[in-house]
Amino acid sequence: MVLAIIHKREDDKMKLRAWLDREQMSVERFACEIDAKYPSVLKWADGERFPRRGMLMKIIKVTNGEVTPNDFL
């Protein structure tokens, strides 16, 4: 599977935390949605860690492409 970095303008970025806030979704619920551990998702949302490829694909799917790999940079 190839994971492409999607080029978006800086003002088009949707960080995971911003997406969670907008969707009124807790980190815990999002973790369940993508079958991830709560502490990991919390670190991704806080910008402390970068998700692995498999989790990135799940994040992209659940957020309908609004959160992309670039948004974690």
Residue pairs with C-beta under 8 A, 6 or more apart in sequence:
1 53
1 57
3 53
3 56
3 57
3 69
5 68
5 69
5 70
6 65
6 68
6 69
6 70
7 70
8 68
8 70
13 70
13 71
14 63
14 66
14 67
14 68
14 71
15 45
15 47
15 67
15 71
16 44
16 45
16 59
16 63
16 67
16 71
16 72
17 45
17 46
17 47
19 63
19 66
19 67
20 26
20 27
20 30
20 45
25 33
27 38
27 41
27 42
27 45
28 38
30 41
30 62
31 37
31 38
31 40
31 41
33 62
34 41
34 55
34 58
34 59
34 62
35 58
36 55
36 58
40 49
40 51
40 55
43 49
44 50
44 51
44 55
44 59
44 72
47 72
50 72
51 59
51 72
56 69
56 72
59 67
60 67
60 68
60 69
